[in-house]
Amino acid sequence: MIELDLQYATSGTAPAEADLRRWCELALRQRSADSELTIRLVDEPEGRELNSTWRQKDYATNVLSFPADVPDGLLDIPLLGDLVICVPVVEREAAEQDKSLQAHWAHLVIHGCLHLLGYDHIEDDEAEEMESLERQLLAELGHPDPYADE
């Protein structure tokens, strides 16, 4: 089961909670344990500040993943981590890339959740594994390959 804490710190329009939950559950279904995570939806100033602080990149990015780094046995909750999604960036990217907003949201939530599970895309082989899983999960939702134009 997923315990999802949604935080709205944006003036933008976000997907329905049911959609966010469905995308998280799909991305996390390989995890047999319960999971608790937070999704914080932000505007560009907060997105930029967090990206600058944690990644030393001075711009707002679409999604940031913060896996929980809690020593085993310290907390009695299945804390997976936090996602921070910058709503205006998601909307702008979907328009620029000629993608449906719903498909782009689904992709970024799934992408962020996979990061919380430890997937990464720094090395080519890791990127291929992560992108392949993203393609598969998005296809299950009826969405096209988000990497088709790359």
C-alpha positions in Angstrom: 0.0 0.0 0.0 1.1 3.5 -0.7 0.7 6.4 1.7 0.9 9.5 -0.4 1.3 13.0 1.1 0.5 15.7 -1.5 1.7 19.2 -0.9 0.4 22.0 -3.1 2.8 25.0 -3.2 1.8 26.2 -6.7 -0.6 28.4 -8.4 -0.7 26.0 -11.4 -3.1 23.2 -12.1 -2.1 19.7 -11.0 -3.4 16.3 -12.0 -6.1 14.7 -9.8 -4.8 13.0 -6.7 -6.2 9.7 -8.0 -4.0 10.0 -11.1 -0.9 10.9 -9.1 -1.5 7.9 -6.8 -2.1 5.5 -9.8 1.2 6.6 -11.4 3.1 6.1 -8.1 1.5 2.7 -7.6 2.4 1.6 -11.1 6.0 2.7 -10.7 6.3 1.2 -7.2 4.5 -2.1 -7.8 7.9 -4.0 -8.0 8.4 -3.0 -4.3 6.6 -5.5 -2.1 6.8 -3.4 1.0 4.5 -0.6 1.9 5.7 2.8 0.8 5.3 6.3 2.1 6.2 9.2 -0.1 5.5 12.9 -0.5 4.9 14.7 -3.7 5.3 18.5 -3.4 4.0 20.5 -6.4 5.8 23.8 -6.7 6.2 26.9 -8.8 9.5 28.0 -10.4 11.1 30.0 -7.6 11.0 27.1 -5.2 11.9 24.6 -7.9 14.9 26.8 -8.9 16.0 27.2 -5.3 15.9 23.4 -4.6 17.7 22.5 -7.9 20.4 25.1 -7.1 20.8 23.9 -3.5 20.9 20.2 -4.2 22.2 19.9 -7.8 24.1 23.2 -8.2 22.0 24.0 -11.3 20.5 27.5 -11.3 17.1 26.8 -13.0 13.9 25.0 -12.1 13.7 21.5 -13.4 10.7 19.3 -13.9 11.2 16.7 -11.1 13.6 16.3 -8.2 13.8 13.0 -6.3 14.9 12.9 -2.7 15.2 9.2 -1.6 14.8 8.8 2.2 18.2 8.1 3.8 17.0 6.7 7.1 19.1 4.0 8.9 17.3 0.7 9.2 15.3 0.4 12.4 15.4 4.1 13.2 11.8 4.8 12.1 8.9 2.4 12.1 7.5 3.7 8.8 8.2 2.7 5.2 9.5 6.1 4.2 10.6 6.0 0.5 11.3 9.7 0.0 10.0 12.9 -1.7 9.3 14.1 -5.2 9.3 17.8 -6.0 7.6 18.6 -9.3 7.7 22.1 -10.8 4.2 22.6 -12.3 5.1 25.4 -14.8 8.1 23.5 -16.1 6.0 20.4 -16.7 3.4 22.4 -18.6 6.0 24.2 -20.6 7.9 21.0 -21.5 4.7 19.2 -22.6 3.9 22.1 -25.0 7.4 22.5 -26.3 7.7 18.7 -26.9 4.2 18.4 -28.4 3.2 15.8 -25.7 -0.1 15.5 -24.0 0.1 17.1 -20.5 -1.4 13.9 -19.0 1.3 11.7 -20.6 4.1 14.0 -19.5 2.8 14.2 -15.9 2.6 10.4 -15.9 6.1 10.1 -17.2 7.6 12.5 -14.7 5.9 10.9 -11.7 7.0 7.4 -12.8 10.5 8.7 -13.5 10.8 10.3 -10.1 9.4 7.2 -8.3 12.0 5.0 -10.1 14.7 7.3 -8.8 13.4 6.8 -5.3 13.8 3.0 -5.9 17.4 3.5 -6.9 17.2 3.7 -10.7 19.5 6.2 -12.4 20.5 7.4 -15.8 24.0 8.6 -15.4 25.7 5.6 -17.1 24.4 4.5 -20.5 23.5 1.0 -19.3 21.6 2.4 -16.3 19.8 4.9 -18.5 18.7 2.1 -20.9 17.3 0.0 -18.1 15.4 2.9 -16.5 14.1 4.2 -19.8 13.0 0.8 -20.9 11.0 0.4 -17.7 9.5 3.8 -18.2 8.4 3.0 -21.7 6.8 -0.3 -20.5 4.9 1.4 -17.7 3.7 4.3 -19.8 2.6 1.9 -22.5 0.5 0.1 -19.9 -1.3 3.5 -19.4 -1.7 3.9 -23.1 0.9 6.7 -23.4 3.5 6.9 -26.2 7.3 6.4 -25.8 8.5 9.6 -24.1 12.0 9.1 -25.7 10.8 8.5 -29.2 12.0 11.9 -30.5 15.5 11.6 -29.0 
